[in-house]
Amino acid sequence: MSGPEVRQAFLSFFEGRGHTRLPSSSLVPEDPTVLLTIAGMLQFKPVFLGQAPRKVARATTSQKCVRTNDIDNVGATARHHTFFEMLGNFSFGDYFKQEAIMWAWELSTVVYGLPPESVWAIMWAWELSTVVYGLPPERVWVSVYEEDEEALALWRDVVGVDPSRIRKMGAADNFWASGPTGPCGPCSELYYDFHPERGSGPDVSLEDDSRFIEFYNLVFMELNRDAAGQLTPLAAKNIDTGMGLERMAQILQGVPNNYETDLIFPIVAKAAQLAGMDYAAAPPAAQTALKVIGDHVRAVVYLLSDGVLPSNVGRGYVLRRLLRRVIMKGRLLGIQGEFTPAVAQVAIALSGDCDPAVAGNAGRIIAEMAREEALFSATLSKGQKQLDDMLARALAAGSSSSSNGSSSSSSSSGPVLAGADAFLLYDSFGFPLELTRELAEAAGVALDEPGFEVAMAAQRARSSASREAVDLTADGGLSQLAAALPAGTSFEGYGASDLLLAGCRVVGLLQDGSPVQEVAGQGVAVDVVLDRTPFYAESGGQVADSGYLRGSSSRSSSEASSSRSSSSSDLLLEVSDVQKGAGGRLFVHSGVLQQGSLRVGQELTAEVDTSLRRRIRAHHTATHLLQSALKQVLGPDTCQQGSLVEAGRLRFDFNLSRPMTPEEIASVEALVNGWVADASPTTTAVMGLKEARAAGAVAMFGEKYEDTVRVVEVPGVSMELCGGTHVSNTAEIGCFKVVGESGVASGVRRIEAVAGQAAVEYLQLLDGVVRTLAGSLRVKLEDVPGRVAALQDELKAASKQLADVKAQVAVAKAGALASQAVPGPGGVGRVLVEELPGLDGKALQEAAVSLLAQLGRTAIEAAGKASFVAALGLQVVKGGLQAGKLVGAVAKVCGGGGGGKPGLAQAGGKDASQLPQALQLAKETIMGASF
């Protein structure tokens, strides 16, 4: 059975059992607690937490995932990957253990045709205090935890699994918990036995990777752990399962590892072809390298398709690291020149059934990989130079250590490359440890591998924030409020006339994250959750609204709701931020109480700052127009990589590997301002996601969309999926001006611009600056650039004339000093060490060169302020004295440094008060030399 057939069989099987097939979510998760999508259940986290209502009772997916916590095992084992597909079936308070277990068995033994005698069911138990590692009774391979008799009975009595093939392990191994608190529960896992002929004695271990492979995990989410560690049953029990597509493909295709399945091997074979080798005949180390390429290229292709770009932080760093490992493995295999695009083409061709969008992004993916490979090739050259220097220092230190009999901290008696240096090569230049070891050994240098591991462990600790587990820890206060307000906060503030809204009921108050019933006191900070609000909560790149909540501290709720006059209110809370909580269902208004008191159940009037909202709306619609203009000017592959919409400006990040030209920026501005002048109406419509995409709506980068979406359109210009606030007509934008274009990451450019009132303010600022300049220069406004250019030319000419005069003065001063030169050591040449005050470095050089010509075989040290110049005759240099080393040592006395050629060098110092001591050192060094 092919990999695509395995995927299709799984999804169809559960569709036939009432599950809704849902698409894979992006590798860029909405969840801020994880860097990348690492599990099939991640998109359902708000449902499992009770923060979002279920849309379907049962679901099945094939989820793209990327994990890098086991990156060192990739290629070395049969089953570890960075990119993989997780097939899953999920129940949200619907079916539970019996159906999950029976369907898992039916799928494995009937649909996939696995012989029942080759499938082992493992019963993972949970306990509160004692960890049990499966101590089976004599002749019985079953040790069921007493609290989970239900699952044991289902596997043994309902499914009919031979008890000798059922195991139980303790909580430390397989009790599933997302964090210290929150949903949790026991698991059951299915293993495939590749070698049943080895028997079923008591010495058989399911951890024997040469015999068993785990392919299906069933999580029974039935408990909740509170902050005190107490476990209580969940009101709605859930099922979360995961089957590794690559693992099942390995089993059904009868190949020795996941890499040799039809999901990955075509990529491996292409890399082997480029390396000029046959995979089957390649040595084990080469096979491992080829498998790493096959795995990592898949991860890189899908990450690039989902909008991730190489960088030195976050998920961009993960991508860059994976791609650089591919390049390095290719170089180790002997592949010369650019090769990643050719390998990526194979991965793209295999992507259709997993993610059809990859093929549409092929051009961008290939271009980015080629560009990154070129950059890294240059980096590797620098890294090679670094390694050469490190090895030279190690050899010198080793030689010195051997000659003076000193001992080394390393166990090696010869030269040693420090582990910290090896890690620097690994982390900054992508040098794998094996390459550093190989080159070091060739140079006769041992490698401090324990030191490398120490540095690596420190890096892993620093990277722990990227998380490799899904945190389902419930944020207590908001979760309680979400349960009390199932429908969530209703946003009612899209229209310009909706920014003053009465009758907003307080459903929750929080201080420091904990629910409270009432707050009072001027200056008290509080988070307020309302049942309805006109305040926009930060999302989609648009900042939150600000404004006020007004009401009465003394009157009843009904009296407060009947009054729409804010002036008569004695409760005032200034709202400075609004964020979404509980999976986006609640709008949390953060602010400071200015007067009065506030209590749960009270009704308020919410008042948005209309001036700020007007400016934000103009910038948001201008952002949509900007994206359309960029696509026209730079090409249709241009896509958003991030954005910020606020009152004072807009910021738009997009994919481009070079700076925009001034002409391109001018064209973008002209397009946007033309659309503004057209006074086109902005329309909004709510429709199905598939319908919107079919109509050509553009999705905003990094956003997760519901089945029903809001589409914002400027007819004939722009159509985007967007939940933000916009002008009703493009004429409201007024004008648009780009204020900056820059690079923010590898392959990502950023435009900053202003629109509406912010653009007027910016232009007024520029006008004031230009008018001031024109007044100072006494020219017309339009003549300012020409006058400034003329002044720059005049300044350049005057500076050159001044330098020439200084040089002439320096030569004249130096001529007067020639008679003060003294015989050099051993009567060889003449030595002059003097201070020439008032001269810069260039003038000092002129003076030194002039004196050298007059005095012949001479050593000269000249100082002016804290600048030093050393000029040595040819015979002096041949005698072993070098100007660079001399001037560098002298400058250190004044807190500086420098260097240059053996015959002429220059240096500078910070502390001119030390000039006498520095010059004395110069005399002693020169006179003590032996020519």
N, C-alpha and C positions, 0 to 999 in steps of 0.2 A: 504494500500500500504506500503510495507516494505521500510526501509531507502535506501537500495541499489536500489530498484525500483524507488524511488523518484529521486535519483541521475541520474540513467540511462534515465528516462523519460525526464528530463531537457536537458541533453546533446544531446539526440537523437532528441528532438524537434528542437533545434537550428541547429543541423547538417542538418536537413531536410530543413532548411531555409538558406543554403549557408554558415554556420559557420564551421570553421575548429576546430575540437576538439584537444585541446592542453593539455599536461600533467600538473599536479600540479608542481610548482617549489618547491625547498627545503624550509624548515623552516629557513634555514640559508641563508639570502638574500645576493645578490651581492651588493645591495644598502647600502652604509655606513651610511646613515642617520637614519636607523632603526636597532634595535637589532635583531628582528625576523620578519618573514613574517606575516604581520598583516592584509592584504587585498588582495582580488583576483586580483586587478589591479596592484599590485606592480611589477610584472614581465613585465608589459607593460609601465612602467613609462617613459623609454627613447622614446618610440613611441609617447606617449601623449605630451611629451615636444618637439617633433620635433628633438630630438637628434639622433634618429635612424630611418631608413626607415621602413615602415610597411612591414612585410613579407606576411601577409594575410590581407584582407580587413575586415573580420569578424572572430571572435574567440569565442569559448565557453570553459569553464574550470570548474573543481571542485578543488578549491584551499585549501590546508591545511593552517590553520592560528592558531597563538597563540597570545593571548592578556592577559595581567595581570593587566591592569589598573582597572578592576572591580573585582579583585580577592575576595574581601570581600563579594561580592554579590553572588558568586558561591554557589549553594546549597540553598541559602536563597530565591532566586526568581525562577520563572519557566523557565527563558530563558538565564541567564548569564552563560558564559563558559570561560575557558581559552583556550581550544582547540575546534575548530569548523571547519566545511567545508563551504566554501562560493561558491555557484554555481553562475556563471556569464556568461553573454553574452556581447560582446564588438564589437563596430564598430569604425574603425579608418578612419574617413573621408568618410564613406560610407553612410549607412542609418542613420536616425536621429529620431526625436521625434515620428512621426506617426507610423513607424514600431515598435519601441521599446514599445510604449504604447499598440498598438493593439496585439502584440505578448505576452506581459505580461498578458494581459487580457485573451487571448485565452488559454495560458498555464495554468493559474489559474482556469478558469471556465470550460474549456473543457478537457484538458489533465489530470489535477488533479481532475476535477469533483467538484470543489468547487461551491456551489450554489451562483449565482450572488448576491442574496440578502444578503449574508453573507460576501461579500467582499467590503470593503470601500476604495475608492481611495482618497488619500490626495494630494492636489496640493500645493507643497511648492513654495512659491514665493520668489522673490529677490527684494530688493530695495536698493538704494544708501544711503539714509539718515534716513528714518523712518522705525522703526520696527513695524510691524503690527501683532498682535496676534489673528487673525481670529475673527473679530467682524462681525458676519453674519447679513445680513438684515433679517427682519421678515419673518419667514417661509422658508427661503432659506439658506441651509447649504453650500453656495458657496460665497466666497469672493476672486475673482481672481485678482491678481495683474495686473495692466493695461499693463505692459510690456510683460506679458506672456499669452496673449489671445490664442495663438496657442495651448498650452497644455490644457487649460481649454476647448476649443472647441473640441479637440480630445476626452477627457474623456467624455464630456457631449453629444456631437452631433454625433461623429463617433462611439465611443464605446457604448454609450447609458447609461452611469452611471446616476442613479437618482441624480439630483442636491442636494437632501437633504443629500446625502452621500458623497458629495465632500467638502473638507475643504481647506483652505489656511492658511499658517503660514508665519511669517516674516523671514527676513534674519538672525536674531540672532539664529534661530532654525534650518532652513533647506535650507539655501543657501550654496551649497557645495563649499568650497575653501580649497585648500591644504596648503596655507600659505599666507603671506602678499602680495605676487606677484605670477603671474603664472596663469595657466588655472583654470577656475571656472565656475559655472553655477547653475541653479535651479535644484531641484529634485522632483520626484514624488515617493510616497511610497504606497504600498498596505498593508492594515491591514485586519486581519480576525476577525470577530465578533462572539464570542462564545455564546452570549446571545442576539440575536435580539429581544427576547420577552420583553426586558426592554424598548423598544421603541426608538424613534428617536427625542426626544424633545430637546430643546435648552440646557438642562443641561447635555447631553451626552458628555463625554470627551474621545477622542481617547487615552489619556494617562492613562486610567483606565485599569491597567494590569489584573484585574479580568475579563474583558470583551474583550479587544482587544489585538492582538499581531501583530506587524509589521513583515512581512515575505519577502517583496520584495522592493528593493530600486533601482530607476532608476535615474542616474545622467546624466543630459544633459550638457555636457561640451562644451559650446558655446561661452564663453567669456575669455578674458585675462585681468588681472589687472596689471598695471604697478606700478613702484615705487611711482608715484604720486597718486595712488589710482584710476586712470582712467580706465574704462572698455571699451574695444573695442572687436568687434566680432572676433572670431577665423576664420582664412581662411578655416581650415578643422575642422568641428564640430565632436565631438566624443561621443560615448555612453559607459558608464561604469555602469554595473548593479551588484547587489548582492542579492542572495536569500540564507537565512540561511537554510542549509539542515536539521539541527536538528529541527528548528521551523516548517518547512513544514511537517516533519515527525510527529511532535506532533499533528498538525492540522488533518492530514489524518488518523492517528491512534487513534484519539479520547482519548488521555491520558491527564492528568491534567498538565504535565510539560514535558520539553524536556528529562529529566533524565529517564522517564519511557517509552521512545521509544525503539525500538529494536536496536538502535545505541549505547545506553549507558546502558540500564537496565541490561543486562546480567553481566556487570562488577559490578554494584550495588548489584545484587543478590548474586554474589560470595562473595563479602565483607560481606554481611549480613550472609551468611552461615558460614563464618569463625568466625564471631562474635557470632554465635549461636543464631540468632534472625530472625524473620520473618519481612521483610521490611514493609509489610502492617500493621502489628500490632505494629511496633516500635513507640515509642514516637517521637514527631516532632524533637527534638534535635538530636536523633539518625538517623532519616531519613535524616536530613540535612548533618550530618557527612558522611553517606553512599553516598549521592549524590556528595559531595566534592571528595570522593575517586574515584567514577566513572568518574568524569570529569578530575581530575588531573592525574590519571593513563593513560588516553588516551594521554594527553599532554606529559607526561614523555616518554611513549613508542615511540611516533613519533619523539620527539626531540632526543632521544638516537639513533633511527634508522638513523636520518639525520646527525649523527656525533657529536652532542653536548654531552659533558660530564660534570658531576657535578664539580663545582669550586666555588670560592668566588668572581668572577668578571663576568661581562657581561652576556651573555646568559647561561653560565654555572651556574651562581648564580640563574638565573630564574629557571633552571631545578632543582637545589638542593633545592631551596625553595619549589617548588611544591611537590617534592618527600618527603621532610620532613613533609609537611602538611599532606600528605597521611599517613605517619607513625604515626604521632601524633593523627590523627583522629582515626586510628585503635587502638591505645593504649587506647584512651578515650572510645572506644566501647568495650574494654575488650579483644581484640585480643592479645594473648600471642605468643611470638616467631616470627620467620620470616614469613611474609605473603605477601609482595608485589610481589614476583615472581609468586605466584599462581594467584593473581588478574591480573597481567600483561599478563599471558597466555591467559586469556579470551579476553583482548583487542587486543592481537596479532591475535587471531583467527577471530576477527571481522574486521581486517584491509585490507583484500584482495582486496576488490573493491575500497578502498580509495588509498592504496599505496602497491602494491605487494612486494616491497622491504622489508617491515617490517618483513614478515615471514622469509626471508632469513637472516635477522639480529637478529633473535629471541635469539640465543645462547648468543650473545654479550649483548643484552638488558637485559636478565634475570640475567646474571652474574653481570652486573654493578648495577642493582637494589638491588640484594642480598648484594653486597659488601657495597653499600652506606647505606643500612638499618642497617647492622652490625656496621658501623662507627657511625651512628646517634644514635643507641641504647646506645653506650658508651658515646656519647655526652649528651644524656638525663640524664644519671646517674650523670654526672658532673653538669648538669643544676639543677638537684634536690638538689645536695649539695649546689649549689649557692643559690637556693631559701631558703633552710633551714637556711643558714647563714643570708640572708637578713631578714627573718622573725624573727630570734633571735635578730638581731640588732633593728628591728622595735619594738619588744616587750620590749627590754631594754630601748630604747629611750622613748617609751610610758609610761613605768613605772616611769622613771626618771621625765618626764614631769608632770605626775600626782602628784608625791610626792612633787615637788618644786613649783607646781602651775603655771608653765610657760604655755604659750599658744602655739598652733601649727598653722602653716599656713593652715593646712587642716581643713575642716569643721568638721571632726571627732574629738571627744574628746578623743579617745583611740589611740592605736598604729596604724600607717599607713605605708604601703609599698609604697615607692616613685614611681611615674610614670616612672622615668628614669630607676629605677631598673627593673620594669616590662617590659619595652621596651628592656632592655639588654637581659632579658630571652627570649623575643620574637624574637629578631633579631639574637642573637648569638647561642641560644640553641633550637630555634624552639618552645618554649612554647607559645601556643595560650593564649590570654588574659583570655579566660574563664577558662582555667586550672589554671592559676596563681590566678585568683579570687577565684576559688573553694578551692584551698589549703590554701590561705591566710585566707579566712573566717573560715575554719576549725581550724586554729591556733588562731583565735580571732583577726585578723589583717585586717583593712580596706584597700582598694586599691585606690590609687590616680589615678583614670581613666582620669581626665582632664590632668594631667601631662603626662600620657601615650600618649594621643592624641597629645600633643605638640611635644613629641619626634617622634611620627609617622609622623607628618606633616613635620618635618625637614628632615626625611629620604626620604619622597616622593619628597621633593624639590631636594635632592641630586640625586635622581634617574631619574629626569626629562630628563636627556640626553639620556635615552634609547628610548624616543619617542614612542608615541602610535598613531601617525598620519603619513600618508605618505606625505612627503614634495615634492611637485612638483614645488617648486620655481625655476624658470629658472635661471641658472647662465649666466647672460646676455651676457658677452663677448663671451664665447664659443658657446652659442646657436646661436649667430649671425654668427659666423664663420662656424658652422655646416650647417647653411642654405646656406652659400656661397659655401660650398664644399660638396654637397650631397653624393658623394661617399666616403668621409672621406679620411684620410691619408692612402696611400698605403705603407705597410711595405714590403721592398724588400731586407732585410738583413739576410736571413737565411744562405746563402752560405758563406764560408770563403773568397771567391773572391768578395763578394758583399759589402764589408765594406767601400769602397770608391766609392761614388755615386755622379755623377755630374748631373746638370740640375734639382735640387730640388727647386721648386718654393715656395717662401714665400707667403702663403695665409692669414696669420694673425700674428699680433704682439700684445702682451698684456703687460701692465705694471700695477701692482697692480690689475690685473683682468679686467682692462678696455682696449678696443681696441685702438690702436694708429696706425698711418700710417708710422711713421719713428722714429728710435731711433739713437742717436749718443752720443759719449763720452766714454772715457775709464772708466771701472768700473761700467757701467750702467747695472743693472739686467733687463732681459727681457725674456718673454716667446715667443717662436717662433713655429708657426704651419706651417708645410710643406705639400705639396701635395703628396710627396713620401719621404721615408726615409730609411736608413739602420739601424737606431738606434732602438734597442729593448726597448719598453716601459714597465715599471715594471708591472708584472702580473704573476699569477700562482706561486707565491713564488720566481720568479727570479727577481733580481734587474735590474735596467735599465743600458743601456750602457752609457758610457761617451766618449767624444772626442771633435771634433771641427767642426764648420761651417766656411767655407772660401768662399770668393768672392771678388768682386771689388766694391768699394764705388763710383767710378767715371764713369766706363764704363757702357754701356747699358746692359740690360739683355741678349740680344743675344750675345754680345761679351763675357760676363761672362760665358755663357753656353758653348761657344766653347773652353774655356780654361780649361784643367784638371790639370794644374800645380798649386799646392797650394803655391809653393814658390813665385810666382809672384803676389799673392793676397795681397791686402792691407786692407781687412776686415777679422777680426778674432774674432770669438765668441767661448769661451770655454763652452761646454755643460757638466753640472754636473748631470743632472737628466732628465728623460723623463717619463711623466705620460700620461695615457689615459684620455681623456675628452669627453664630449658630448656623454655619453653612450658608450664610447669605440671607437667612430668613428675617433676622432682626436688624433694625437700624439703631445703632448705639450713638446717642448724642452726647458728646463730651463737652463739659463746660464748667463754669464757675458761677456759683450763686451770688448775685449782686445784692439781693435783698429778699426778705420774706423766707418762707419755708415751703418745702415740697414733699408730697406724700404719694404713695402708690394709690391709684384709683382716681386721682385728681385729673380734671380736664383743663387743658391749656390752649392758648393760642400760639401757634408756631409762626414765626415771622422770619423769612429768609432775607438776607441783605441783597436787595434787588440790583444795586449798582455792581457788586461783585459778580452776581449771577449773570448779568448782562455781558460783562467782559469775558467771563468763562465761556458763555455760549458762543460768542464771536470767535474765540480761539478754537473751540471744538469743531465748529463747522469749517473754519479755515484749515484745520488739520486734514479733514476729509478732502478738501479741494487741493491741498498741497500734495497728498498722496496721488491723486489723479494726475496732477501736473508732472510729478516726478516720473510716473509711468509713461507719460507721453514724451518727455524729454530724454530720459535715460533708458527706457525700454520696458516692456510689459512684465519682465521678470523682477522688477523692483518691488520689494515688499517691505512692510513695516517690521522693525525689530524692537520696537518699544516706543512709548510716547509719554508725554506729560502735558496736560492741559490745565493751566491755572489762570488767575486773573491778570497777571502781569506779562505773560508770554506763553508761547507753545514751544515744545521740543519734540522733534520727530527723528527717530533713528531708522535707518534703512540700509539694505545691503548694497555696498559698492566698495570695490577694492582700490579706489583712487579718489583723489580730491575732485570735486566738481570744478569746472572751469567758470570764470566770471560770466562767460556768455551763457552757460547752462543755467546758472543762478538767475541771470536776468530773464531768461526765457520762462523759468518757473514763476518768477514774480509776475511777469506779464500775463501768463495764463490765468493765475489765480485772480489778479486784479480785473482781468477781463470778465471772468465769471461773476465776480462781485458786482461789477458795473451792469451786468445783464439783468440784475434784480430778479433772479430766478427763485421761485418758491421752493422751500424745503418741505418735503413730504415725509410722513412716517406711516408705516403700516406694520401690523402684526400678522405673521404668517408662519407656516411650518418651516423648520430648518431646511428640509430637502427642497421645498418650493423656493425658498430664498436663494439657496445656492444655485438652483437651476436657473433662476432669473439673473444670475451673475453678481450677486451680492458678495462683497469682499469681507472676509473675517478679520477681526482685529487680532494682532499677534498676542499669543498667550492667554486668550480668553476662552472660557468654557461656556458653551451655549446649551440652552435647554431645547427641547423639541419644538417649542414655539418661540420665535424670536422677533425682535423689533428691527425693522429695516428703515434706515434713514437715507433718503435719496434727494439729490439735486438732479432733476431730470436731464439726461443727456450728458452728465458730467461725472457723477459719483453715486454709487450705491453700496452701502456698507451695513453690516450687522452691528448695531450699536445701541446700547442702553443709556447713552449720555444725553445731555441737554444741548439743544441747538437753536440757532436763530430760525425764524419762520420764513425769512427771505434773505438771500445772499447780500442784498443791499445793506442790511443791518451791520454787516462786517465793516463797511466803510472803506478801509484800505488794508493792504497786507504788505509787510516789509520783512525780508530776510535780514537778520542782524548778525548771523554767524553760520559758518559751515566748517566742520572739523571732524577728525577721526576720533572715535571713542574706543574702538577695539579692532582686532584684525578683521578686515572686510566689512566693517560697519562705520558708516558716516552719520553725522548728526547735523540737522538744520535747526537753528533757533530762530524764531520769528515772532513778530508782534502784529496784532490786528486790532481793528476798532480803536477805542480810546487809547489803548496802550501804544498803538502805532502813531497816533497823533502826538502823544507825549514824547515818543522816541524822536520823531522828526523835529519837534520843537527843540529838543535838546541838541540835535545836530545843527539845526539852524542857528542856535545861540553860539555854539562853538565856532562855526564858520564865520559868523558876523564879527565875533571877537577877534579872530585871526585877521580878517579883512581890515578891521579897524587898526590893528597893531601894525599891519604891513602897508596900510594906506593904499589898498588896491580894491578893485571891484570883487564881488563874491566869486564870480566865475574865473577871476585871475589868480585866486589864492594858490591852486596847485602849481602853476607856472612860476609864481614868485618864490614859493618854498623850494622848488627844484633849483632855481637860480641861486638862492642862498646856500643850498647844500653844495653846489659846485664851487661857489666862492669860498666856503669854509674849507673844502677839500684842498683847494689851491693854496690857501693861506697856511693850512697845517703843513703842507709839503714844504713851503718856503721856510716856515719856522723850524722844521726838522733839519733842513739843509744848513740853516744858520747855526743851530745848536751843534751840529756835527762839526762845522768849521771851528766853532769856539772850542769844542772838545779837543780837536786835533792841535789847535794852538796851545791849549793848556798842557796837553801831553808832551808837546815839543819842549816845553820849558822843564819838564821833569826828566828828560832823557839823561841829563848829566848826573842825576841822583842814583842811577842804576849801579849796583854793586856786583862784584864778581860772584859767579855761581859756585856751588859746591865743587871742590876739586879744580877750581879755576875754569870750569866749563861754562861759557856763556855769561850772561849778566842777568841779574834779578832786580825787578822793580815791583814793590808792593806799596801802593799809595791810595789815598782817598782823593776823589775828584768831586767835590760837592757841587750840587746844582745841575747835574746831568742825568738824563734818563738812560734807560738800558741801551737804546740804539746808539746814542751819542757815546756811551762808554765803549761800546764795541768799536766804533770808528776810531776812538782814541787808542784803544789797545792795538788794533791792527796797524795804525800809523806808527806807534812806538816799536812794534815788532819789526816793521820794515826798517826803521832807523837803527835798531840795536842788534839785529841779526839773531844769533842763537840765544834766545832770551826766554825767561819765565816772567810773565807779567801778571799781577793780580791788581785789578783796579776796582774801587768801590765808590759808589755815589749814592747818598741816602741809604737805602737798604738793597741796592742792586749791586751785583758782583759780575765781573767779566774776567776770565782767565784766558790768556793767549800764550801759547808755548811754541817755541821754535821746533823745527823738525828733529834736530838731534836730541833735544830734551824729551820729546815724545818717544823717540827710539830708545832713550835711556830708561823708559818705564813710567814716567810721570804723565798722567792724562788730565787734560783740562776739565773734562766732565766730572771726574771723581773729585778733583781738587775743589772746584767751585761748589759742588754739592755739599762737601763736608764743611766748607767755610760758611755757607749760607745757613746751615743748621744752627750755628751759634746764634744767629739772629732770628731763629724760629722759622726758617724757610727751607728752600730746597731748589734744585734745578739740575741742569746738565747740558750736554751738547757733544760736539765732536772732540776727538782727542786733542786737537790743536787749538780749538776755540770753543768756549762754552760760557753760558750765562746762567745766573741764578738770582733769586730774590729772597728777601727776608722781611719779617713783620716788625722786628724790634731794632730800629736804627741805633738805639743807645748802646748796643753791643758791638758796634762797628770796630772799635779799637781791639777788642778781644778776637774778633773774627780775622782782622788783618794780621794780628800777631800769630794766629794759628796758620795763616797762609805762609808767612815768612818761615816759620819753623818747619812746615811741611816741605817747602821748596828747598830750604837750605839743608834739610836732613836727608834729601833724596840722594841717590847714588847714580850718576849718569854714566 
